[in-house]
Structure formats: structure tokens, C-alpha cells
Amino acid sequence: MHKKIGRLTLPSEEHFLEQTKEVMEKLGADALRDSDGTKLPDEVKDLDAKIYTTYFVARGDNAFAKAHMDECQHFYLMTEHHTAIGENICIPLMKGYFAEQVKVDDDHDPKRWWEVIDRTTKEVVPVTHWKWDKQKGQVVIEAAEPFHQYTVSFLAYAIWDPTQMYNHITNDWGDKEHEIPFDVRKKEASVHVEKVLEQWLKDNPKTDIVRFTTFFYHFTLVFNDEGKEKFVDWFGYSGSVSVEAMEAFEKEYGYALRPEDIVDEGYYNSTYRIPTKAYLDYIEFQQKFVSRKAKRLVDMVHKAGKEAVMFLGDNWIGTEPYGRYFKDIGLDGVVGSVGDGVTLRIIADIPDVKFREGRFLPYFFPDTFYPGNDPVIEAKRNWTTARRAMVRRPLDRIGYGGYLSLAYQFPEFIDYIARVADEFREIYDKIADETPYSSMKVAVLNCWGELRSWQPYTVAHGKWYHLAYSYMGLMEALSGMDVQVSFINFEDVKRGIDPAIDVIINAGDAYTAFSGGEAFAQEKVVAELRRFVYEGGGFIGVGEPSAFQREGKFFQLSDILGVDKEVGFSQSHNKYHDKQSDSHFVTEEIGGNLDFGRGMPCIYALSEDTKILNYKDHTVNLAVHDYGRGRGAYISGMPYSLENTRMLKRLLHHVSHREDSLKRYYARDCRVEVVGFPERGELLVLNNSGDKVKTEVYGREKTYTADLEPNGIVWLKEE
Amino acid sequence: MHKKIGRLTLPSEEHFLEQTKEVMEKLGADALRDSDGTKLPDEVKDLDAKIYTTYFVARGDNAFAKAHMDECQHFYLMTEHHTAIGENICIPLMKGYFAEQVKVDDDHDPKRWWEVIDRTTKEVVPVTHWKWDKQKGQVVIEAAEPFHQYTVSFLAYAIWDPTQMYNHITNDWGDKEHEIPFDVRKKEASVHVEKVLEQWLKDNPKTDIVRFTTFFYHFTLVFNDEGKEKFVDWFGYSGSVSVEAMEAFEKEYGYALRPEDIVDEGYYNSTYRIPTKAYLDYIEFQQKFVSRKAKRLVDMVHKAGKEAVMFLGDNWIGTEPYGRYFKDIGLDGVVGSVGDGVTLRIIADIPDVKFREGRFLPYFFPDTFYPGNDPVIEAKRNWTTARRAMVRRPLDRIGYGGYLSLAYQFPEFIDYIARVADEFREIYDKIADETPYSSMKVAVLNCWGELRSWQPYTVAHGKWYHLAYSYMGLMEALSGMDVQVSFINFEDVKRGIDPAIDVIINAGDAYTAFSGGEAFAQEKVVAELRRFVYEGGGFIGVGEPSAFQREGKFFQLSDILGVDKEVGFSQSHNKYHDKQSDSHFVTEEIGGNLDFGRGMPCIYALSEDTKILNYKDHTVNLAVHDYGRGRGAYISGMPYSLENTRMLKRLLHHVSHREDSLKRYYARDCRVEVVGFPERGELLVLNNSGDKVKTEVYGREKTYTADLEPNGIVWLKEE
């Protein structure tokens, strides 16, 4: 086979020209980039490669920032809950916050822009009942109710860019200047950023692609008074607020936001919260602004004959690549970090750009590239996990970041990623010819729907959370499965479920945005879902699906699921149905290795009509249940594993009455998955494990035997 | 020591006179009773003993019952939730119910007394939209909303007494006639029961004590269509309803109850449900009725020169021994079954009777008394567990039940219970002289308060429940501790917490009556509790104390507890405080044997001010936290064990700042407890374990050494 080149971005740096050429050659790279801490020298920029240059819009320009401290970015922050002992209570605003990151803004009238709330009564304390003691940095409430709890929500200047702050503190950058983020919604900054970009475009003729890192507002990352992370929310809009934004919102939407709409009892509208109308309006409002303003920058880039890509991270707030306004920005591409199948799909599925590029792991940094460590291990895990998603929906490009000079010292690593690059290009080209076979359409139902496609359960990008991992596994399993996945919300359900959908999945903890909470108290939602299943659809619930305590049920769709959760009230009812079925289509060929994660206590079957496939420690972990012409199913939790993935695949076929088509593009061994190209009559067989595997493989109709190297792939021509 | 006699009731039976005398002599029994399935012959009744005779008021008189089927008892029952597919839906009322136990009552106008509810909208379906198809036994809803769920609540005759039904089916009594319960609220039955009792009192001159088993209404016990238990609720009033009761209620309370007030979404007002005003009114209404009517019977007994006791069980509904109307009945005593310390205290603490008698285990039945089995094992476990409660609040009498002839075949058992009887009398007499030392006053706070003293968490009496055992252990530990325990509800808190209380305990799952749910959204409740603790009180939360999702907190008293539960919304907030303190007053001398039962996931400390005493699997199991001059504490769950009991004892001293008085009437070894009689200068040392134990024992001031036999006790005179 002719060796393909391209579709690969590498980092480079100063004093590394020859080696850069050597590695580019070896890997078939066609683009070079700078990284955090590196700059590309001219001689590198002159190589036969597209040059990406990182560009920061709203930080890294302290001369401007310092001259315009009134155009600094803002947070809405909330204090802790303080309990009043007597009738006076003093609430120090900065307690628990990092003075190097945030600074109380009392330049804008506190009485107008702050909010003091009696959390015991939910009432806003009248402004006449409190005062701001600037000297002591505290709000003093007079005539407080003893033993009530109070909070203050206040505006604060953001005086240190969170990413720079993180890197600065982590890498001990000492007295290196703190980059102050400025707000492009403000008058001077708005003009300034365009002026600066214009000049920059002139000054950087050798840059082919401007890599925006990113636009205007950073996801929420707030440090505490010890200079450690206090809270972090990948989706958080808390750092996008300003008096100007609040005023513009009121003008545009016809009503004023309260600080409470942003601080949200201190939860800051975590994606686990069921979003309020005000918050949905606010993030739409910011998307519109970000899209309008970013478009102006992108247009300038285009006018300069360059391409514009954005980095999906850092200051990405308001871009919402799955939102309605993203396409208006006019970006050429998106670049993001790929840690697994889900993070690959987050990037790969983004619509309305010409290319999507994934930055693979490991980053070429000394935490991995040190003597005695084998960086191939992480690279292999990363590639193998992401690959199964790649074969369903490929990225257009891949890349790496960091110090190339560091990776260069690990020739086995360079060899390995050369093979990855080849494998990637091979897969890419095949899929460009023919979209692989998909067995069905699956929709994931939660409060966020399409807007947060592939993004459910994320708190901080790439981090493990106890309450998330048993749901994240579901996403990860789907990311590489031969199904078309869409994300829908309850409004989509109420408008009438798309008849093309075969299976709906609802997965999450009770009362969170992912299970849906009060949505299940809406008759249109439950009736539509029941109709969908009754008429032949499949419905899979994970964790506490459709949970909302109401009218004798905890799971409002327990009639579909065949199970409910005992929360105490029906303990007096005998629960007779706890016999596990010995064998069932769903659990065939998997063995006993199912892992339900943190688990869900007290799930019980409603009747003998529910087939229990796993029962342990007084709880149902896996069950299926016929409902009209359709089927429901319940899974207590689903961390990612090859066995769980196989179980989900079989369950999808079961609930959609597609048992007959299971063994089409399928491997008997659950470590192996198959991608089918029926038109071409070709199969791509993936070994997702580090074991050597020999297994039966099913094509469109015939059966083959595949012999796979650890983590290997094999192409089979159908006879 | 002179051997004491009395305070002991034994069963006897026919053809067993001499052996009865022999056992009575040996055990020092002063009373004899009949049992289920036995009658006392005249020659036994002539022995020198008080004679108890079991008396059933509202069953066992089928001649009357059959002649007055319109005065049969009633249930309000609810069907399952049925999903409408089209616009018509038929709901068969008897589906899942046992035709031998219940029969639909359509003699009273269904349109007036039944309720069809659209559970999807919560609306009552207008009576014009449904009809009762008597032929098919189903309610037919016309113009149903497709894919809504419907239930029918209907009146049903109770045609088989639940206790007799249970025994009948369990013991396979074949065609033995079913006893039909009749309702003394009805005209004929009301007169009849008095007439029958009058005659019975004449016919039973040798009876000294009439043992009512019990009065009028059985706790809820409903069987399914396979003749097996469907639901059981020791506190259930569902079997006390009737058209007459509903009408009388409306007259007395000025508003009409709905069937829904009784069936309660199908939960039938389980004690785990937060009681509604209507339900509290209803049970008060029935208590008043039961008390009035029972008083008439008790008065007749007294007039006949006999004593009246009630059995705490079976038809005990409406008596509520801790309620406001119980004393009006005028009973001489209460008899109940003792399985452990809690069930002992349920009986022992009942106010306003002359004596309280506990029936100990094992019951002399063939399930325990069979060749090869050693009934002493159960007896010893039962006595040792109950004894630690007995020494705090003694019963006035103990007793046994069943076939004496069966127990007689186990002479070692007879010897053992002879020792139990002696030990009981010895303890009783000492406590009659002087109330033992108590270290503090502890109040258990829930929605039920005093009315259900010692009864929280019970579903079916004496049965283990997954959601109950981690709280039941708390009750059990308290039952034998040297603290005065009271039970308070949220109204008591709102009226102002009794200043004599040292520690308040709130224990239960979220949104149940035991934790309190929305009570914690009431400012008066939280403010009073905060004030109580701030001013020096102790507060211990178990499980999900003060849980109610509101204003940024899940545990509304997290400020006192020092912990909250992560339910998803604040995952973005870093949780740094997970270090377990290596040593602390609370966990000293216990070792690593604490058992937190089913556990509670995702409990985290709010700050470093919270001292974590046990942290495991990402959750805080035990923590303490200073709050003003008082202290809060958290326990994730507390099954009963000697170690947990000791931990609770130490925790109570810690949160009430009584560390200094811990070692007063205290033993170093946690298998041992000490009862102090400071006036007399005497200690009673209990070995609660089956091990031989030698331990240091602390008196009022001095330290002793006690050498204890397995399960043994030792009296020590203070020097």
C-alpha cells in the first residue's frame, strides 16, 4: 500500500529544525504548531507545512488590560452560607476566594448589582437592611433574623486568567506577570482586539492557520484562598458576566436577570442542575454575542488569506459548537483534546466546520517523557480507546502538542505514533469512500439535548467523578458503537418523538438534568415516551431514569422499565420478584464480568413480567421488560468496559427487537468490534484489547475468522 | 438470697395439670394463660395463679358476622397503576387481591365512595367519565387520555380476619371456617360486642385478667391473589375505614376525607411517609372512637371484678398507647411481644397502666422446640438483648406463650428460663427501690414524635428491612443506654425545644417522616434547632438528617453537622477534607469494628472544622463538628452492635460536652454495660456478650474489676 501523508499536526520549537524535518518525514506530518511555552522560529515556519499559530484574544496584553481595568472580566460570586447568631451579621466577601484571582467590584453600585439572600426564607434582603463595609471587605446585615443563613452574591473583577493562573501556580512561575483578562463586550476592548489582530495578521505572514485559544470567556475555574482549585466547571458561564451584559440582556430579552440567576444557590448552574429558563436565555444571549464578535475576528483572518480554527477549551464559553449560533462564526476548524472515545466524538461530531482535529495524548511534557518511563503505554491506551470512536465518525486531522525535542528522545514512541498516523489515515480514507454500517438510531434524552451532544456528565474535562463514572461509561460505549447517536431534550419529546429513533436512553441521578426531574411530571413527556415504546420503540434507563417522586412512583416510567426504586414509602409492599434469569440474549457470551459501578440500591422488579438479568445485594442491576410492541430495560450503572459495551450493544438489539441483526458486522469475542462497509464488501476488525485475540467475525451474511495482534486491526474483504 | 416469686405468666393447657404445677413452682410463676390453640381446663384455673384469658372482640363470632354482613369491616384499597392505551381502559379491581380476604363493596354507591384518579395529571376523573361493570368486576373509563395512568380507590369488605387468615394459611387449616371481622362502629355490632362480653364475663368466673386481643381494627395485612402477603404495615389504619367512619369524620372535623387520604397514592400512609394533616386528623378521630368504645368494655370487665389488659398487636389499631386518648380506655395492663431492647421499651415505656408485661421468645411452638434443636440459644439471645433495656426501664411482668407441654420436654430450657425469671425479679426489685443513674436526656426528632415512641422504622413488627436496619440499630442502642430518651416532633421544636434536652437525634432517609423532609424548609424549625445547638446542645444526624434540597444545601442543618451530601449539583466544588482523624474521644477503646450498615454514599465534610472519624469509599461515615457552644455529629448508618452502641454512648458524651462524666457507671470493655444506683452505692454490671469478660468497671468515682460469666451479671457494692 502506498504510504499516505498528511492530516497530522506536530509541535515544533526553536533550535530543532533538522529533527523536526526528520520526524515530519517519518510521520507524514503536514502541519506544525507552537505550544504552551514554545514558539516556532522562522526556519521552521519555512518548512513545507501548514503553520498553526496560537492566538489569545482576551488575555496576554497587560499593557492594554492595566490601562483599562474597568474593562476587566467579571465573575458573579456567592459567599458561603453564613448563620446569623444575633441581629447583626458580617459576611466577608473574599473568604474562601483567592485575592490574586478575583477582586470585589464595588465600582458598580453594590446595592444595584449585588444580592443578599436569606437562604432560610429564600427572600432577598432589602438593600436598606445591609451595607457594604469596604474597609473590612464585608457586607453587614442589620436586623438579621437570628439563626437564619445568609449569602451575598457580588460582582468581582477577574484579575488573572484562569489557565495562566493554573499553569503559573502549577509550574511555579514565580514573579512572571499575571495575565489579566479583559472583556470584549466593553467599549475599548472591543475595538482593541480587532486592531491588535489586524496588526498581528500583518506581522505573521507565515502563519497559515490562526488557532484561537480561544475567544472571550473562560470556563469557570475559581481558586480558593490557599491558591488551590475551589470550583471548576467546564461549561460554566460565571466568568462571562458584566454589568454591560446584564443590561444588554434586559434590553434584548425584556426582563432583568438577578445575580441569583447566575450564582444559582452556589451551584453556578452546573450542567447537573435542571437549567432554568433564565439561564437558558442567558447562555443563548451570550452565544449570540460571542458568535457575532468572533465572526468579526474570523472574517479578518480569512481576509488575510489564512484559516481560523478554535481550540475547544479555555475561553470556549459561549461558542457552544452544538448550538444554533456556532456556524455563524464561520470557523474553518476546531481543535480539541482527545482522551477517549467520548472526547473524540465531542470534536468529531461538530457540524458546520471544514475540519476537526484531535490532539492526542500524551502531551510531550516532562510528566510523561522522563527517563525510565514508557510513553507508548499511554499513547496506545489513548489511541485504542479513541480509535473505536474514530471508525464511526472520524476526525479530519490528528495532532500532538508539547516539546517535540522531548518526544524525540523516545524513538520507540516516535515509531509508535508513526504507526498511529498511518492507521488513522488508512481508516480516514476508507470512511471517506463509504459511511460504515449502522445498526440503528439511538437518542440520549436529558435536559440539555443536542446543545451538549456527547458532553453529558462532564464536570471538569477528563476528570473522574464518583457520581459520573457509572454514566460516563454509557457515553464511552456509545462513542464507538455501530449506532447513530443523537441527543434530545424534553422539548424534542413534547414536539413529538422523531419516528426514525429506535431506542431512547435516559441515564442519570434523580433530580439532575441528566435524568430530567420534573420533566417527568409533565403529562406530554410521559405520554409521548409511553406511546413511543408502546408502538415498538426501545427505552433504556440507567441509574435513576425518569425519577421524580410523584403519585405513588419514584420512576415515573416504571411501567416501561419494569422496575422502580424503593425510597422507603413502599417497604410495606412485599417484593417477590428477585429471581435472576439464568440465560438471556442480552447477557449471552459475556460471562460474569459485568460491572455496575457505584451501583444503585433498592431497585426492585414490579412483577414477574420483568426479566431480571442481574440481581445482587438486594437490588436489580439489569432487567428487561416488554411494553406493548416495544421494550424497556434498566441498568443500575455502566462504567466503561469491553464487557459492558458488549452488554449495551446486545441490549440495544433486544429492546429494539433487532436480535436477528446482532450478528451482522459483529465479533463473537467482546474484545473485538467490527466496522462494516457493505457497499464495498469490506470489514474492519478492531481489537480493543491488549491481548492477542482469535475470534469468529460476522460480516453482512458470512462468518470469518480473524486473528488479531494486541490492539491490532485487520481489514477483511467479504467473499 | 431469698428466692422471689411472681411477675411471671406461663401458658398452660389441657391434660397437663401436674407438670404445670411443677414448672410454676420451679419458675415462681404467678399467672397462667391460654394461647393460640390452647384452652385452660378448670383444674388449671383452680391453681394458685391469676388466670389470663384471651378475648377477641371483633372476630370469632361468625354467627353474628354472617347475619350482619353489612357490618363487616372495610378496607380502602387502590388498584395498581393502569396505563390507558386508547380512550377506553378497563381496570379490574380485584387484580392482585385475595378474593378470600376482600370483596368489592358496591353496596355503598361507588360514585360517591370510590375515586378514579388520573395519576399522570393528579386529577380526579369525573364520575360521569367512568362506570362500574359489576359483572366483570372492573371500572371502565371512557374518554381516557391515552398513555396516562389511572388508579381506582375503592371500598372493600374485609371478609377474613388477617391474623386468622395468616395462621390458617401458614398452618394449613383446610376448611376451618374463616373468621369474619365485624365493625363495632356499626349499629348492631356495637351493641352485640357488649352483650357478648357481658355474658362471657358471667361464664368465665375463674378468669382474673381479660386479655383483649385486641380491640376493633387490625393493622394492615393484605394478601395477594396467590394467597400470599401483599402488604403489611404494623401501623396501618387502612382496615379501620367505613362509610360510617367517613361520615362521622366529616361531622366531627368539618371536612370530608377523600379515599386518597387513606390510600395515599398506594403507600397507605406508611409511617415512612410524612403524615398529612388529613391523615393525622383521621388517626386522631379513630383513637377517640376506639378509646371511647374500648373504655365501655374495660368498664364491664372491672365491674365484673376482673382486670383488663390489651395485647399490643393484631387489632391494636387506634389504641396508640403513646397517644392522648389511650389513658381513657382505663386498661390495667398491656402485654406485648419482646424480641429485643426496642420492643421491650415499646411496652415498658407505655404510660397510664398499672403493669406492662413482655412475652419473651422463643414461643413454645414446634418451629423451635423440636428434637435436636437447643431452644436455650434463642432464649439467651433474646434475654441478653432485652435485659439491657430492662435495666433502664423494667417491665412489670414477663411471660411466655405456646404449648407448655412442648417446652417441658426441654428441661435445660426450663432451667434457663427459671434463671431468667430470677434475674428479672432481682433487677425489678432493685429498680423499684431506686431509679438507676442516667447520664443525660436524649430526644429523637421525627414527624411522629411521642405518638410513636420507640416505634420508628418499623414496617412489619420484628422483621428486617434493608432501608431500616441501619436506623433500627440506633433505637436498639438507645433502648439499653443510661440516657433518658424522649421522642419529639417538629411541632415540639417549633413550640420551643425543652431546655432539659441535652442531645437531639435526627435519623432517617431523605424525604421520609423520620428525617422530616419539608419540615426543614420551615424557618422556625431550623432556627430553633440551630439556636439549641449553638447555645450548647448536641445534635446527631444519622443517614440523611435534615435532608431537603433547598437553597444550595441538601442537609439543611449541614452547618451544624459539618457535612452535606453530594447529590450531583456541587461536584464542581473541590472537596479537600477527607482525612480521617487517627484518634478521638468518640472512637477510643472501640477498635476498628464500627459497622455503618448499608452506608450512605457521597457524604463530604464542609471544611477542616469537621473532624472526620471514619472515611471510606469516598464517603464520611462518622464526623463531629463544633457549633457555637454545642456540637453536631454525623453517622452514616448504625446497625446494632456492641461496638456501635459504645460509639454512640461516647458520641453522646462528646456532643453534650460530657466527656468528663463518661467513666461514671461505665466499663472499659464495650461488651459490658453498667447500671448505677448512686443512692444505694451499688452497681449492676451486665455482660452483653456470650464471652467470659474481665474488665475495669467505673462506679460513681472509683474503679473496680469485674469478672463476668458469658451473658452474666454481677452486682457490686461501692466502697
Chai-1 contact restraints between the chains, C-beta under 6 A:
chainA,res_idxA,chainB,res_idxB,connection_type,confidence,min_distance_angstrom,max_distance_angstrom,comment,restraint_id
A,T83,B,D559,contact,1.0,0.0,6.0,A-B,restraint_1
A,R119,B,E551,contact,1.0,0.0,6.0,A-B,restraint_2
A,T120,B,E523,contact,1.0,0.0,6.0,A-B,restraint_3
A,T121,B,E523,contact,1.0,0.0,6.0,A-B,restraint_4
A,F147,B,A527,contact,1.0,0.0,6.0,A-B,restraint_5
A,F147,B,R530,contact,1.0,0.0,6.0,A-B,restraint_6
A,F147,B,R531,contact,1.0,0.0,6.0,A-B,restraint_7
A,E229,B,N574,contact,1.0,0.0,6.0,A-B,restraint_8
A,F231,B,S572,contact,1.0,0.0,6.0,A-B,restraint_9
A,F231,B,H573,contact,1.0,0.0,6.0,A-B,restraint_10
A,V232,B,S572,contact,1.0,0.0,6.0,A-B,restraint_11
A,D233,B,S572,contact,1.0,0.0,6.0,A-B,restraint_12
A,E265,B,E551,contact,1.0,0.0,6.0,A-B,restraint_13
A,E265,B,G552,contact,1.0,0.0,6.0,A-B,restraint_14
A,G266,B,G552,contact,1.0,0.0,6.0,A-B,restraint_15
A,Y267,B,F569,contact,1.0,0.0,6.0,A-B,restraint_16
A,Y267,B,S570,contact,1.0,0.0,6.0,A-B,restraint_17
A,S270,B,F569,contact,1.0,0.0,6.0,A-B,restraint_18
A,S270,B,S572,contact,1.0,0.0,6.0,A-B,restraint_19
A,Y272,B,G568,contact,1.0,0.0,6.0,A-B,restraint_20
A,Y272,B,F569,contact,1.0,0.0,6.0,A-B,restraint_21
A,R273,B,F569,contact,1.0,0.0,6.0,A-B,restraint_22
A,V459,B,Q571,contact,1.0,0.0,6.0,A-B,restraint_23
A,V459,B,S572,contact,1.0,0.0,6.0,A-B,restraint_24
A,Y465,B,Q571,contact,1.0,0.0,6.0,A-B,restraint_25
A,H466,B,H618,contact,1.0,0.0,6.0,A-B,restraint_26
A,L467,B,G568,contact,1.0,0.0,6.0,A-B,restraint_27
A,D509,B,G568,contact,1.0,0.0,6.0,A-B,restraint_28
A,T512,B,G568,contact,1.0,0.0,6.0,A-B,restraint_29
A,E523,B,T120,contact,1.0,0.0,6.0,A-B,restraint_30
A,E523,B,T121,contact,1.0,0.0,6.0,A-B,restraint_31
A,A527,B,F147,contact,1.0,0.0,6.0,A-B,restraint_32
A,R530,B,F147,contact,1.0,0.0,6.0,A-B,restraint_33
A,R531,B,F147,contact,1.0,0.0,6.0,A-B,restraint_34
A,E551,B,R119,contact,1.0,0.0,6.0,A-B,restraint_35
A,E551,B,E265,contact,1.0,0.0,6.0,A-B,restraint_36
A,G552,B,E265,contact,1.0,0.0,6.0,A-B,restraint_37
A,G552,B,G266,contact,1.0,0.0,6.0,A-B,restraint_38
A,D559,B,T83,contact,1.0,0.0,6.0,A-B,restraint_39
A,G568,B,Y272,contact,1.0,0.0,6.0,A-B,restraint_40
A,G568,B,L467,contact,1.0,0.0,6.0,A-B,restraint_41
A,G568,B,D509,contact,1.0,0.0,6.0,A-B,restraint_42
A,G568,B,T512,contact,1.0,0.0,6.0,A-B,restraint_43
A,F569,B,Y267,contact,1.0,0.0,6.0,A-B,restraint_44
A,F569,B,S270,contact,1.0,0.0,6.0,A-B,restraint_45
A,F569,B,Y272,contact,1.0,0.0,6.0,A-B,restraint_46
A,F569,B,R273,contact,1.0,0.0,6.0,A-B,restraint_47
A,S570,B,Y267,contact,1.0,0.0,6.0,A-B,restraint_48
A,Q571,B,V459,contact,1.0,0.0,6.0,A-B,restraint_49
A,Q571,B,Y465,contact,1.0,0.0,6.0,A-B,restraint_50
A,S572,B,F231,contact,1.0,0.0,6.0,A-B,restraint_51
A,S572,B,V232,contact,1.0,0.0,6.0,A-B,restraint_52
A,S572,B,D233,contact,1.0,0.0,6.0,A-B,restraint_53
A,S572,B,S270,contact,1.0,0.0,6.0,A-B,restraint_54
A,S572,B,V459,contact,1.0,0.0,6.0,A-B,restraint_55
A,H573,B,F231,contact,1.0,0.0,6.0,A-B,restraint_56
A,N574,B,E229,contact,1.0,0.0,6.0,A-B,restraint_57
A,H618,B,H466,contact,1.0,0.0,6.0,A-B,restraint_58
